């Protein structure tokens, strides 16, 4: 069966995802049959789509003619038999395997040789195909909400999926202006799997009393250029929803510690503190506005003017700071060493999975601090530090004085292994590497998925190239050693990449 630009597209489910997918397909010129048996569902979906398209016309993004054509191509129905002419049917209903399978069997009886695709975000495509007459026609097409806006679409193959169908659908979805990626069916697919550490590490840092919701979010936003921090994003998604996805992923991977849910998020969910939709979560919301976002722990700089610093060896990604210091008139003396900045009898290391206090003990020196990684030190408005438990009180204000001279605010957290950005990014890289090792997708697809599915500033493998796999491996090994927890075990591909050297993108 050939799926192409002339195919008739059926949509089962006229909720948020179903109506959005219908709009995307119709705008691409397909005849679309939108089915839902709930009273009023398809009529409501058509009204919302008409309203959204009218907004695009008013903004000059589409013509009135294009809008009228799109509306005319969408055919709402409450009769499942009206899907008979369809070549490709995309299901977007409740996440319940049994209910989906029952509808798929009906569709096979009604439509015959039809490609059936599920928009599921978590259920195995191989499992959904079980019991169908033609399991080879069952695939996954996972759009992201809102479907008309979000670029990513995961095209998922089950164990029995026909590869020609997968390729045809990938080509079709790409022709719709989407970023389509090939995915092998596995729990969480690409995005929902790789994204777990973004939330999990923030929750763990909070649970250890290292920092507050607002400070952790600010570190991630400023240091990583993420659009939202993990806690405000969990509030947006809904703590119940995010917790449920984590629990499902944890169970699907047979309680692998990498996916262990958080007791904190469970507590918030059970208390009804779900985030924006309930008016309170990790933050409070008044008239839809987030409260407490600016309750960030900053260090007030001392009055000292730092005129000279010593840089011992390479600082890795933090070498970007050197030209900024020089531009600010600070004399930078570069000498051989183990990678740290020294001034005023203070040593500032880049976080690599150890605590600053561990380094203090190793060196038998008190005034030790660590600097978290940033995606771009020139563009970031702040830096984040942690001082050793043994450090004297003047250490943090003097470090803040140094960074104030290059117009950076200094955020501070309690001493913690790998701090916030370093541990979060290295864990994202590790999960992405594991996803590729398991054959779910390739490195490029993982980066495309994370950049376009959850709007990460860069994909995990681009981050790995920026940081260097040796740094990533060192950080993960140090975290595993500190916590004695296999959730931080390095994926074998990271170990292999560190052995052969080079980058993922040459």
N, C-alpha and C positions, 0 to 999 in steps of 0.2 A: 504494500500500500504506500502510495506517494503522498507525503504531506508537503504542501507548498503554498504559495501565495493565493491559489484559487480555492483552497480548502474551506469548507464550512466549519465554523468553530461553535461548539456547544459549551455552555457554562452551566454547571450544576451548583446552585447556591447563589442567591442574590444579596448576600451580605456585603460587608465592606470589601473583602477580597474579590468575591465573585463579580460584583458590579464594576470594580476597578479593572479587572482583567478583561471583562466584556468591552469596556471603553477602549482599552489598549488595542484589542484585536480589531474592533470596528474602525478605529482611527487609522489602522494599517490597511483598511480596505476590505476586510473579510465580512461576509454575512455571518452574523452572530445570533444564536438562539440562546436566550437567557432564561433558564428554568429554575423555578422554586415553587414548592407546593404550599408554602405558608401564605395565608391570606394577606394580600397587600404588599408582600415582599418585593415582587418584581416591579410593581407600579412605583413603590417608594424608590427602588434602585434607579429606575428611569428618570424620576424627578431629580434625584441627586446628580446623576450624570449630566442631565440637561443643564442644571445649575452650574456645575463645574465647567462644562464646555462654554457656557455663556461668559463666565469669568475670563476664560482664555481669549474669547473674542474681544471682550472689553479691554483686555491688556494688549491686544494686537498680536497675540501669539498664534492664533489661527484665524481663518476667515469665517464669515457667517456661512458661506457655502460649505466649507469643510465641516463646520458644526452640524449643519442640516444633514449632510451626507452621513456623518457618523451616527447621528440619531436614527436615521432611516435604516441603517444596516443592523441595528440592534432590535431583535424581535423578542419581546417578553412573552412568557407562557407559563401556565400552571399545569400543563399537561406534559408528562414525561415522554409520551409517544411522539410529541412534536420534535424530539431530538433525532428522529429516525434518519434524516438526510445528512447528519453530521459526519465529517471525516475525522475530526479530533474533538474530544470532549474533555474539558478541564473541570475537575471536581474541586469545589471550595466550600466544604461544609464542616460540621463539627469534627474535632479530632477524636474520632471513635472508629477503630478498625472494623468492627462488626457492621456498623451502620454503613460505612463506606463500601465494604464488600457486597452488602446486599444490593446497594444501588448499582454497583458495577455489573453484577449478574443481570439485573434488569436491563441495563444499557446494552449488554451483549445480545440479549434476546430481541431487543427493539431495533438495534442498529446493525447487527451482524458484524462484519469485518471493520471495526472502528478502533482507532487508537484512543485509549483511555489514560488520562493523565491525572494524577492527584497533586493538589497544591499543598499537601501535608508538609509540616515543618519538622516532624519527628518520627512518623511511623514508617517502618521498613517497606520499601516498594516491593521487595521480594515477598514479604508477608501479605501485602495487599493483593498480589497477583495469584496467591494460592487459592485454588478452587475455580478460577476462571477457565473458560473453554480455550481461550487463546492468551495465556499468560505472557506470551512474547509481545503482545500489544499493550501491556501495562508499563507505564513509565511515570516518572515524577517531573513535574514542572513547578518549581517553588518560586513564586513571586514574593516580593517584600512589600510591606505596607508603608505608604500607599502605592499601589501597583502602577498608576499612571505616572508617578514621579520617580520612584526608585528604579535605578538602572539594572540592578543585578537580578538574574534569573538562574537558579540552579536547575540544570537539566540532568535528571537522575536516572540511572539505569539499575534495574534489579538484576538478579542472577539470570533470569530468563528473557530479559528485554531484548528485542530485536535491535541490533546495533545500527542498522540502516535507518530505522525509525528514529533512534536517538540522534543520529547525524542530521536527518531531515528536520527534526524539531529544533535542533540547535541552530541550523541555518535559518529556519523560519523565525525563531525568536530574535535572532540577531538582526534580521531584516526589519523587525519592529522597532529598532533603535535601542534594544536592550543589550546589556553585557551578559551574554549567556556563557556559562561555564559547565564543563562536563563533570559529573559527580557520580561516584559509585555509592550505591545505597549503603548507608551505615548510620548509626544513631547520631542525630544532630547534623548530618551531612557536613558541609564546610563551616558555614557561619556560626550556627548554634553550638558547634563543637569548639571551634577555635576561640570563640568569645568568652568561654567560661572563666578563664583566669582573670579577665578584666574585672569581673565582679568578685571572684573568689579571693584574690589577693587583697583587694581593698577591704573586704569584710574581715579578713584575717588580721590585717594591720590594725583595724579599728578594735577588734576583739582583744588584741594584745596591749591596748592602751597606748599605742604609738602616736596616734593623732586622731583628730576629729573628722567628722563627715566633710565639713566645709574645707578644711585644710587639705585633706586627701584629694578632694575634687579639684581644688585650685592647682595642686601640684600636677595632676594629670592634664588639666586644661592648658596651663601655662607651659609646663615642661614638655608635654607630648603633643600639644596643639590638637588635642581631641576636642570635638565640639561640646561634649558634655563629660563631666566627671562620672565615675561609676555609680555614686549614690543618687545623684540627680537623674541619671539615666534609669536606674532601677525604679525610682519614684515615677518616672514617666511611663515605663513599661507596666508597672504594677508589681509590688513585692510578691503578691500571690502568684502572678503569672511567671515572674522570673524564678521564684523558688520552685514552682512546679516543673519548669523546664530543667532546672538543675537537678532536681530529684529524679526526673525521668531519665536524664542522661546518666546520672550516677547508677541507677538501677540497670539501665541498658548495657553499661560497661561492667556489670557484675561488681559494683561497689569499688571500682578503681579509685584510690585516694585522690587522684587528680581532679575528680569531679565531685568531691565530697561537699554536700550542701552546708550552709551556715546556720548555726543555731540562732544567731542574731536575726537573720532574715526569716527564719521559721517563727520566731517570737513576734516579729513585727507583723507577719502575715496573719498569725492566729489572733493578734490583738486588733485586727482590722485596720492597721496603719499601713495602708496599701500604696500610699503615694498621692499623686495629684487627684486621682479619681475619688479618693476618700477624704481629701482635704488635709491629710497629714500622713507622713511616712518618715523618712529620714529627715525631711524638712517639713515645716508647716506651710500651708498655702492659704492665702487670703485673697479672695476675688481672683483666683487663678495665679496669683503672683507668689513666687517662692520667697520664703522668709529665712534669714540666717545664712544666706550664701556668703556674706562678707565676714563671717566670724572666723577669720583666718589667723593663725598664729604666725606673726612676723617678728623679726629681730630688729630692734632699733639700733642703727649703727653708732659706734663710738665716734668721738670727735677726732680720732687719730687719722692723719693723712698717710696713706701707704705709698711710699715713693719707690720702693724696690721689692721685688719678689724673686725667689729662686724656683725654677721649674726643673725638677729632677726626672729625667727620662720622659717617656711619652705619657700623656694623660688620656690617650685614646680619643674618644669622641670629644672630650673636653679640651683638646688642643685648640678647638675653635675659640677659646677664651683668650689665647695668647695675643693675637692681633688686636683684640678689643682692649686688653690691658695696655698694650703699646700705644694705641691710638689715644688712650686717656692720659698718656704721659708717664705711665708707670714703667720703670726700668725692669726688664725681664731678663734675668740671667739664666740661660739654659745649660744645664750640666747633666752628666750621666747619672742615672739613678733608677729607682723602682717605681716612678710614676706618682709624684705628688708635688704640691706647691708648698713652699716654706716661706714664712715671713714672721717677724716678731716672735720667734720661737714657737710658732704654730705650724703644724703639719696638716695639710688638707689633702686627703686622698679621694679618688673617685670610687664610689660605692661599687663593690664587686662581690657582694654576698656575705662578707664578714661584717661584724659590728665594729664601729670605731673603737669600742672598748677592748675588743680582742687585739686590735692593732696596738693599742696602748700597752697592753700586757706584753705582747711580743717584743716591742721596742723599749719597754720600761720607761715610757714617756707619758706624761699626763695630757699635754695640750694637743690632742689628736682630734680631728673632725673628718667627716666625710661629705662629699658633694654628690648629689644625685645626678643622673644623666638627663640631658635635654635633647630634644630632637634638633634644635637649632638655637645655640646660645646667643646668637646675635638678635634673633627675632623674639625670643622669649623675654617676657617682662620681669621674670624672677628666676632665682635659683633656690634650691632646697638643700639645707645642711642638717647634719646631726652631729652632736659633739659627744665625745667619750664620757662615760659616767665619771671618769676621773678628772675631766678637764676643768680648769679654773674658769671663774665667771666671766672673765674678760674675753675669752676665746670667741664666743658667738658674736658679740658686738664688734670685735675687730675684723672678723670675717665679713660681717655685714658692711663695715666701713670700706673694705676692699671692693666689694661688689657695688656699693653705692657710687663709687668712682667711675663705674662703667654703666651707671644708671639702671641697676638691677635691684629690685627688692629682694630681701633674703627671708625665705620661709624656713621654719624650723620644726623638726619632729623629734620625738624621743629616739635615742640610739636603737637601731634595728637592722638586722642583716638585709643588705641589698635595698634598704630604704623603701621607696614607693615606686618610682618610675622604673628603676633598674630591675626590680623583681617582677613587676607587672609585664614589662616588655619581654624580658627573657622567658617568662612563662608562656606568653603568647607565641613567641618564636618556637618554643619547645612543643607546644600543642600543634602548631602548624606543621612542624617537622614530622611529628607523629602521624598526623593526618596524611601527609604525603607518603611516609614509610608504609602506611597501611593500604596504599593504593587508592585512596578515596579521590584524589585529584593530584595535579602537579603543582609545582611551586608558583608558577605564574597564575594559575587559576585561583590558588589560595589568596594571593595578593589582590587579584581583581575582585574576589568575593568580599574580602574584608574592607577594601576601599569603597566599594559600591553598594555593599549590603548593609554595612553599619557605619559607613562614612569615616573609617580610620584615615588619619592623615597620610600614612603610607602603609603598605602591607607588611606582614611580619618578616618576609624574606628580604625586603628592602631594608628593614630595620637591622636584620642580621648582618647584611653587607656593610651598613653604616657602623655598627658596633664591632664587627669582627666575630667570627664563630668562636675563637679562642676565649674572648671575653665572656660570651654567652655561656660557654661550657664551664669556665671558671666560676661564674656566678651561680649557676645551677648546682655545681658540685659543692660549693661552699654552703648554699642553702640546704642541700640534702644532709651535709655533715652537721650543720647547726641543729636542724629540726629532727634529724634521724627519721625522716618521713620520705617515703618513696614517691610522694606526689611531685617532688623536685628532681626525680631521676632524669638525667639527660637522655633524650631520644638518641638511638644509635646513629641516625643520620647526621646529627650535630657532631657526635664524636668522629664519625668518618670524615665529615667536612673539615673539621679542625686538623685532621691528620694530613689530608691532601692539600689543604690550603686553598687559596683562591676565593672567589665570590660566586654567589648564585647567579648574579647577572654580570657578565663580563663586558 
